[in-house]
């Protein structure tokens, strides 16, 4: 059941990516037409002033595809036309534009047409009799359908279309994204400099997160456990003085001291769990996340498909991210259900936390999202949040976990 659900979600993701590529391909087609108009006007001497705006439009279209493919943005186009035309990135974008305008449109159209045809034809036997005979020629059947046998044949073509989407969909996605992944990536030197800047920022975030974690542990020990232990010491001293004078009162004081000691131990366990939850070592990531979901105030489904174990620091980061995310769901979302999915793709641990609540989650709203981002980026991970007003909310996290 779980494997079938994963296949369905994979097919939906493939269709979504093809449709997204279809959108950027339409944009690329519009820019290609505009560049052609500017080139024609340049032949008669009036198109040169339009070249900078055309190149900016090219960069905007390419950046939309970069954002879709999660490729680094190279920055603005050089101001001078000659410098822009000599720029290696601009030349690669000019090579990408016609490829994506053609291959992207074709594969995106297939991504739109095939699922629609599969849905229409698969359900066709249920409603074909409602159509007038002259309209009973569904694609790809070239003749009119007059009976249930013909309608079932149409339904079979719908199943075949669905199988094509599931089987060939990933190949279509790769074909659609190939020009962008090979032509829109920045040069190696630019990538290295941007990477250095990114690592510098994440190192600073890691230091800040580490300092904040130390302050949290210090406050927990000082305000909680230490005060309890001081109370135990005071109560033991009072009991010692009362032993000879009033043994009954001494017993009551010792009972209070025992209660304070037990509370101190409970708070100390909470502090230890906040550093590295023992449940991860005892039950693994799947068991630990199942425990989090069972204590969540919103019904939560957990799907973990991670062969083997990741590093303890990776599992701890994933655990705390899910814990904080589910806490936000219970407190702020108004959701009726939530889902946590964990998988592994190569050397990346992938998390998806979703809910069907009201949406509108904002990192600046004090809901703990900024802390989640700092924790993820401190581990050189990546977090994306999709939470439109009205919902649903989806948080996706990638963490490096080795090969």
Beta strands, then each sheet from edge to edge (+ up, - down):
strand 1: 300-305
strand 2: 338-345
strand 3: 348-355
strand 4: 382-387
strand 5: 393-400
sheet 1: 1+ 2+ 3- 5+ 4-
end
